[in-house]
């Protein structure tokens, strides 16, 4: 709280409009079976990857749920349209 007060910025809390990005990992993912808590980050980065991501919160808003981006379909449509425009040019 002191850092928030000193910086005078809306950070450091998991709430909409606050600057806190959080990744929630799937504790039941098989790549974590033999890893203790101190080694989860290594297991995630070097083994499990995105398959172990349960949820992602950006600035307090959930953007990924059950491993799928909530705007996946819209993002995919925009990406496809952009690629098509590039190749039609």
Secondary structure, DSSP 8 states (H G I E B T S, - for coil): -HHHHHHTSSBSSSSTTSB--EEEE-TT-GGGTT--GGGHHHHIIIIIGGGGEEEEEETTEEEEETTEETTHHHHHHHHHHHHHHHHH-
